Amino acid sequence: MFEYFPENYPWSLGVVATLNSGGLIDEVDRACRPIREAATRGEDAGTPDFLRAWTALTDQLVGQAEEAEKEGHQRTAGRLYARATNYLAQAERLQSASAEGRLGTYRRVLELQQKAFDLKDPGITRVEVPYEGTTLPAYFSAAGENAPVMIMWNGLDSTKEHMYASGHWAELAARGISCLMVDCPGSGEALRVQGLTARVDTEAWASACVDYLESRDDVDPARIGLVGWSLGGYYAPRAAAFEKRLALVVAWGANHDWGAVQRRRLEREGERPVPHYWEHVRWVWGHENLDQFISFADRINLDGVVEQITVPFLICHGERDRQIPLEYAHRSYEQAVHSPQRTLRVFTVEEGASEHIGLDHLGHVSTYIADWVSDVFAAPR
């Protein structure tokens, strides 16, 4: 993996994710050069510096976008707003949960994202998925009438804005597949704005998403699939085991035993995805006490669960994933004995995409998943 900050894995991962989601290396380099020294002080200490530097870049692009709009160059403005959103969303992701102004920063991300949609991708709409007396915020990419659709879930620290920036929805759309990008409880807008924390029984979210999709007249209700990346590699298989209306499921990173990963991280084994890590995970799951959270996290485990998946199941994992052990991908595959079509795809160092969820070569994983999903949806039922 390209490591802009060799001594700081979470910051470097953020840079790589940005570059593989539409960021430009010149813009990223100009933002990062002033904070190289800050990166050496540890993953937590310099995150306000990171936000200031990337906010300055965001401001510059927004100014350029506003000028382009005034001149009637809407496509140019839309592309500038999209990159500005990408940069600010990545910087916001790295901040402490309690950082002053974080919510305001995220609200700006939402505003910039909508401007990008309006000018660059008007086919993507904001929707609200009814869920237990409230809603789950989401973006919907429509691929046509009576189209198959993939529900896309994020992980511990990403948002639906990161899902949009990844371009996976576009790969699906090119294959005639719609995409519902959802901020689940514990992530994105659902956590930041609505205070919805994560839960073990993710089939509750899946049922809400399927109910919503079945209410749309442009969706084929017999071809609704689910993909989850990172911690979504637990969320999605768990949901598919119990929500039987799903037609297929993809674990974009096999998070088979997330509780064990937390115990390893307490011992400083393996890398952590974001700075201020223990504050972040307690925020996501709604726990104040770390010891109680660690005991609770043991429940976030797919043993005895993936055996109940009865639809096609794809597991993608990087050979050198420094966060989630490769052995978990094999465990999920070996236990999914009732899936009629289980597939394990390990991405190697030689080909790229060998890091966590393939962030070092994101498009390689994205297109593989899109092809697999397309093939399964096209197969005779």
Helices and strands as residue ranges (DSSP letters): H 9-19, H 25-32, G 33-35, H 36-39, H 47-70, H 74-93, H 102-119, E 124-131, E 134-141, E 147-153, H 160-166, H 168-174, E 178-182, H 188-192, H 203-214, E 219-229, H 232-242, E 248-252, H 258-266, H 277-285, H 290-297, G 306-308, E 313-318, H 327-335, E 342-347, G 356-361, H 362-378
